[in-house]
Amino acid sequence: MAGVVRALLAAVVLGAALTMAVDPKADYSSDGGLLLSAYLFSRSSDLNAWHRGFNPLLDLDPVELSRHWGYDAELHHVTTEDGYILGIHRITGPSSSTPSWSVERADDGLGNGLDGVDGSEVGDKRRSIRQQQKPVVILAHPLLSSSSDWIILGPGKALAYLLADEGFDVWMMNVRGNTYSLNHTTLSTKSAAFWDFTYHEHATQDLPALIQYVVRETGEQQLQYVGFSMGTTIMFIMASERPDMARHIRMFTGLGPVTSLVHTKSTTFRVLAHTTPVLMRTSAFFGIHSFLPSTAALRTAGEIFCSDGSLTQPLCVGLIDALSGRNDKQTNSTLLPYIISRTPSGTSFKTINHYGQSLRHGFRRYDYGTTGNIQRYGHEMAPKYNVSNVLVPARLHYGPNDHLTDPRDVIPTCSELPNLLSCDAVADPLWTHLDFVWAKQAPELVYRRVIADIKESNLAATVA
């Protein structure tokens, strides 16, 4: 059976590569085979034994990579009310401005731990950080991704590093189920119960736990929040349903905001949305509960097939274009091995299905069917998320050429927000969804303004 799967995979990859070679300007958003290729690679357990090691930087996690680039970085563990243990990555600043900490493990007694602090010096170190009174920013990643997205462009370009250079205390979220958040107080990742979540739980469990932890660790009561894609989805939900947590957010900056996906132009995502229910049942039958986790096979394939000089590098570009839109001017092909070594990062099938439901029903809670909805919600239809309840000041940025979250879905969301400060298209008519984290000009076209707006927001709060 594995041989058949590999043969099918080879046929799909070869066909896509030949198509690109013949017509490099073709639109690959309709090629569901590209997504299938990635999925099969991620599921091929025998390929996970492939030897890796061409570029050692590809094996570094965000803390290690940040330290490599000269930043003080830490791994924190945050435990949610329902027992998920989230790996949170923090960048406190360039190494020259903040002393490096040891790599011993410390716990606060609540199941929340800090890697990077010598237990005997926890109090002094934390007081030292608090005395610096650095403004805090939380960065929340998109679907199937991780904190790595915020550092992938490297020093001087990646948003996390730019913020750290400007004196911010940067906390990068990782939601349950991704590469860095695969632990639980009682559940195993092999159990279906571990994967019984959607982005609703990211919003009502993961994000509140992180906010509480950051407030306690830093002493800062007001935090800045920057979300991209799903990172915006969970803020819309949390701010509307957990005002007790939303009061800690001074301003919400949303990049490529996602609520309803009714007008999405991504045929790949539409195909995925319609096939996910079948995939859920089939995968559950075989005991497979996670969707597109990071694997050694996929990382190695990225390094072999996507590096500069590889004849198949256009296929890797096509995989990205297929989902979010095409913008050749902003594509940095050299980064592809780094991107694929970290993305996809895994999620639950239920989360994918929840987004798929938003194509048909708009921005609502998870649809369990008529009977299930009546049992859970008391109504035949899953309730809508009320964006008009989001009172946090918000600045949203969207891509004119975003195939995933179409401006026709974004603009109505903007009009519903009662405390909207701005809702602007990026000044590049071809700007796509993933350009917000991977584009060559992301610093000039997006990040500089984001940082300026955050500074202005903090200054206004200081003088008020």
N, C-alpha and C positions, 0 to 999 in steps of 0.2 A: 504493500500500500504506500509506504514511504517513497518507493521508487516512482510510482505513478504521480504522487504529489510533486516530486522534484521535476519530473518530466513536464507536467502542466505548468509549473512555475517557470521553467526554462523557456517554454513556448511563449508564455505571456510576456516575459522580459524581452526575449528576442524580437517578438512582434512589435512591441512598443519601441524598442531601440531602432528597428528598421524604419518604422513610421517616422520617427524623429529625424533620422538621417535623410530620408527623402524630403520631408517638409519640416524644417526646423522652426517655422513660424506657425505651425498648427496649434490649435487650441486643444489641450489635452484634458480639459475639465470634464469631458464626457467619457474618459477612458477609465471605467471601473476596474479594468484589469490591473492598473498600476496599484490601486489600493489592495487588490487581491494578492499581488506579489509581496507587498510589505507584510500583509497578514500571514501568509504562508511562511515567510522567513521567520516571523516572530514565534510561530508555533512549532518549528522544526527542532525538536529537542536534540536529535542526533547532530545537528549542525552547531549546537551550542558548545561542542567540544573543539571547534576550530581554534587553532592557535592564533593568538593576537600578539601585538608587540611592535608594530612598525613605528608608531608614534606614541611614546609614553604619555604624552599630555592627554590623549584620548581616554586614558584610564583614570584620570584624576576626577574626584568628585568636586563639587563647587567650593568646598572649604579648601581642599588641597590646591585646586587651580587658582583660587584667589590668593592664597599664600605664595604660590609660585610667581604671581604677578606683583607681589609686593604689598599685599593688603593683609591686615589682621582679620581673621575670619574664625568663626566659631560654629559648632554644631550644638543645637539645643534640642531637647526632647520635650514635647508638649503633649500631655494626655488629655483627651476629650472626656466629656461626661459619660459617653458610652464606650470608653475603653480603648479607642484608637490612639496609637502613639505616633505623633507626627515628628518628622525630622525637619527642623527649621534651621535655615542657614543665615547667619548674621555677619555683616561686614561692618566693623567699627571704625575703619579708616585706614589710610596708608600706614604701613609699618613704621615709618619714621615718626608718626604722631601718636601712636598708641603702642605700649610695650606688648611684645608677644607673650602669650600665656602658655602654660604647660598643657600637656594633653591628658591629664588625669581626669577622672570622672567625678562629678559632684552632683548631689541630688538636693532638692529643696524640701524633701519629705512628703511631697504630694504626688510623687510619680513623675514630676517634671524635672528633667536633668539637664546639665550643661556639660558638654565636652569642651575642654580647652581651659579649664580652671582647676588649679590645685586646690583640693578640698580644704586645706588648712588656711587658705587665703581668700576664700569665697567672699566673706564679708567686706574685707578691705578692697578687693578688686571691684566688687559691685558698687561700693560707695564711691570709688574713684571714677567709675563710668558715670554715675549719677551726677557727681560734682561737675563733670564736663558739660552737662546739660545740653547734649546734642539733640537737635530736633529729630524725631523718629519718623521713618517712612516704612510702611509695609508694602511689599511688592507681591502681587498674586498672579500666578501663571495661568496659561490657557489649558484647555482640554488636552489630554494625552501628553502633557509636558511636565516641567518641573522648574525649580529655581534656576536651573542651568540657563534657561532662556534669557535671564537678566544679565548674564555675564558673557554670553557666547561671542559678542563682538569684540571683547577684550578691553584692556585699559585705554582710556581716552575716548571710548566709543560706547561701551555697554552702559545702560542706564544705572545699574547698581554701582558701578565704579565711578561714574560721573557724580552721582549723589554723594558717595563716600568722599570724593575729592572736594566736594563743596561743604563738607563738615556734617553730613547727615549720618545718623545711626540707622543702617539699612537692615531690615529683617525680611528675608525672602521665604515666603510660605511654600509648603509642600502639602497638598491635600492627601487624605487617606487613599491608599491604593496605588500611589505612584512609587517610583523607584526608592524614594527616601522615606516613605511612610507605610511600611509593610509589616508593622508590629502592632500587637493588641495585647491587652492585659490577660485575656482568656482565649481569644479565637485564633485559629491558625489560618493562614492564607490558603490552605488546601480546603477549607470549609466554605460552603456556599454562603453561610451566615456572614462571613467576613466581607463578602462582596455585595451584600444586600444594601446598597446605597446609591444615591444619585447626587447631583449637584445641590439638591435640597439639603442634604446632610453636610455637605461642604459649607453651606451658608449658615445653617442653624447649629452646627456642632463644631466643625473645624475652625472656622473663622472666629467665633466668639471665644473659643479656648485660646487661640493665639493672641487675640486682643487683650484678654485678661492677663495672660502670661507676660506680654510685653509691657503693659502698664505696671505690673508688679516688679518686673526686672529693672525697668528704667526710671520709674517714678514719674514718667510723663503721662498726664491724663488725656492729652489731646494728640492724636496721631494723624499723619498724612497717609493716604491710601492710594496706591496706583494699581489698577487691575487691567489685565489684557484679556479680551475674549471671555473665557469662563470666569476669569478673575473679576470681570464686571458683573457677570450673571450672579455670582454669589453675593456681591455687595448689594445689588438691587434687592435681592431676597432678604438678606440679613437686615438691611436698613429699614425695610418695610415691615418685617415681622419681629425684629428684636431691637426696638428703639432703645432699650437699656444698654445695648452694646454700641449702637449707632452714635450715641452721644459722645463716644470717645473719638470719633472721626471728625477731624477739623475740615477736611475737604476730600472729596472722592474724585480722582482723575481716572477716566475710563478710556482705554485705547481699544478700538475695534469693538465697541459695546455689543453684547449679544443678549437679546431677550427673545422675541419672536423671530423665527427663521422662515416665515411664510414665503418671502420673496427671494430666498437664496438662489443664486445662479449656479451653485456648485452641483453639477450633475453627479459627481462622485459622492458627495454627501447625501444627495437625494437617494441614490442607489443604496448607500449604506443604511440610511434611515428606514427604507422599506424592507431590507433584508435582515436587519438586526433581530426582530422577533424570532425569525427562523434560526439565526445563528445562536441566539440565547438558548433555545430549546435543544438544539443539536449539541452545543458545547456543554451544556449542563448534563446531558446524557453521558458524555465522555469524561465528566468530572473536570471540565475546564471552565473556570469562573472569571478569569481576568481577560481583558481585551487589549491586545497589542502591548504587552509588557516589553521592557527593554531586555534584550537577550544578547549573548555573546555573538550569536550568528548574525544578527542584524547589524551589530556594531562592526564586526569584521567585514561584512558585505559592504558597508558604507566606506570603510577604509580602502577596500580593494577596488570597488566599482565607481566610487564617487570622487576620488582624489584627482587633482590636476594631472592631465596627461592621459587619464583613462578614457578609452573609446566609449565607455558606457556612462560617462558623467552626465550627458544630456538626459539620460533616463532618470537620474536622481533629481535633476532640475524639474523634469516632468512630473515626478511624484509630488513635489511641492506645489507646482502650478495647478495640478489637477484638483487640488482641494480649495485653494484660496484665490486663484487668479494669477495672471502673468504680468511681470514687470521686469523685462530683461535688464533695463538700466540699473535697477537696484539689486540685481542678483549677484552675490559674491560666491562664486562657485568654489573658491578655495576653502570656504567655511563648511562645505557640505560634509566632510568626514566628521567634523566636530559636532555638527547638528545631528547627524544620524547616530552618533555614538551616545547621544543623550535623549533623542526624540525618535519614536514614541516612548513614553515613560509609563504607560499602562493606566487603565481605569477599569471600572466595572461595565459589563454589558448593559446593565440597567441605566447607567449614566448616558451611554450612547443612545439607548432607546428613548430616554427622557428628552434628549435634544431632537431625536427623530419625531417625537410627538409634537414638538413645537412647530414643525413644518405644517402640520395639519390643524392644530388647535391653538397655536399662539403660546403666550407665556403663562403656563399653568403648572400646578403641581402634578406629580406623576399620575398618569391615567392607569388605573387598575381594572378598567372595564366597569360596566354599569353596576354589577353586583358588588365588586370590590370597592368602588367609589362610594356607594351608599354605606357600606360597612365602615369605611375609614373617614369619610367626609360628611356623610349624611345627605349627599346629593348624587345624582346620576353622573354629572360632569365633574371632573377635577376642578377645584377652585382656581380662579385667576390670581396671579400675583399682582398686587395693587401697587404699581410704580408710583402712583400719586401720593403714596404714604412715605416715600423716600424724602426725608427732610434735610438730609446732608447736602451741603453745597457741592455742586457737581460741575466738572468740566469734562466734556466728552469730545473725542477726536475719532473720526471715521475715515475710511479709505474710499475715494470715488470709484475705484475699480475692485472693490472687495466682493469677491464672488460668494463668500460664505455668509457674512452679515451685510446684506444689501442696504444701501442708504434709505431705501423705501421702508425698511423696518426700523432703522436707527432714528430717523427724523421724527416719526410719531412718538417714539420713546422719549426723545428730548422734550417734546411738547407736553408730555404728561408730568415731567418733573417740576415740583413746585419751587425748588430752590436752584434752578439751573443757572449757572454763571456763563457758560458758553457751550456751543455744540458746533464744531467746525470740521470741515473737510481738510485733510492734509493737502498742502499746496503741490501736489503731483497728481495729475489726472489719472495716472496708471497705478496709483498706490493700492496695494492689495492687503489682505488680512495679515499675512505673516511678515509683511514689510515692517510692521511695528516693532519686531524684535530682531529681524535678520537683515534688513536693508542697509545698503552702503550709506545712505544719507539719513538714516534714522536719527543720528545725533543732531544734524542741522535742521531737519524738517519737523522733528517731534520733540526730542529730549530736551533741547535747550529751552524751548518754551515751557515744557512741563516743569522743569526745575525753576524757571523764573516765576511761574504761577504759584508754585509751592512756597517759594521764598516770600512772595507778596502776601500770600494767605497767612503765613506765620507772622510776618511783620505787622499786618493789620490786626491780628489777635493780640500782639504784644502792646500796641499803642492804644488799643480800644479801652 
